[in-house]
Amino acid sequence: MTSVQITECVVLAEGLQFPEAPIAMPDGSIVFTEIAAERISRVRPVAGGGWSGVETVAEVPGGPNGLAVGPDGAFYCCNNGGSLEWARINTMILPGPRPSTWRGGSIDRVDPKTGAVTTLYRKATNSDVDLRGPNDLMFDAHGGFWFTDHGTRTLRSADRTGIWYALADGSQCEEKVHPADGPNGIGLSPSGDRVVWVETHSGRAYWREITAPGEVEPVDRATRGVLASPGIGLFDSLAMDAQGNACVATIGPGGITSIAPDGTWTHYLMPTEVFDPLTTNICFGGPDMRTAYITQSAFGRLIAVPWPTAGLALAH
């Protein structure tokens, strides 16, 4: 594994309540979730330089986590139902086990103009399997999206969950890979022929070949996996770059771990003045898709850093 030190950084927002899921919008603004505040928020570039204050896009009860723009222009949100108990230590916010107020997981549709929230799915459409803690999602070119169900944890138990595929119109939501242990970030290869995801606590990255929209290779062909190098930390959400590297937010050492299609690893360390052990998500934007927008959740920051490769353009 190679380590690379990032030296340039711009802080776009501070004082956020466990930010996640940044999206670089066409107008230059960045939309993201604040899980502990139960809302979707936005910051905008200001003429002459700098960024605006944080504005609320929508209040989303529960635990809004992963976020993506769908084919209809709406936001689609992985809602964990409030599956985390929050501890505030000095200026840090830290997630804990599932509280008694947890309400179950869902996939929500959020109107970007009115902020209205509609629950799209709470369970599979082809079985009685409930959603536990949906975490991250990515749309394909066919109007559907892949998402992970991270599950929930107590002090003595943890869910075994899976990788799902759903349609934005509310007609299909099915688990496609099971079991998985704490799956988190998810993405698609540039050609759309491979779905990639990571498990948080095992520190593994997996992929399966996509054989048709919403379908993966048969179960008798093993899920492909690559074990993280010792000491690399825990894996959170990810974004794909145009070369097919999975750029994974890494908890512990902080920063982003880039996993190449051939299985090689590069870890990018953030500047020391913005170190955060709970680096949780990344997206790409800017005119050349070479700006990485990164959420640092313990200290509540959204930062931007230059990136050595161009990000993968999203389907919507």
Secondary structure, DSSP 8 states (H G I E B T S, - for coil): -EEEE----EEEE-S-SSEEEEEE-TTS-EEEEETTTTEEEEE-B-TTSSB---EEEEE-SS-EEEEEE-TTS-EEEEE--S---EEEETTEEEE-S--TT----EEEEE-TTT--EEEEESB-SSSS-B---EEEEEE-TTSEEEEEE---B-SS-B--EEEEEEETTSS-EEEEEEEESSEEEEEE-TTS-EEEEEETTTTEEEEEEEEETTEES-TTS--EEEE--TT--EEEEEEEBTTS-EEEEEESS-SEEEE-TTS-EEEEE--GGG--SBEEEEEEESTTS-EEEEEETTTTEEEEEE-SS-B-----
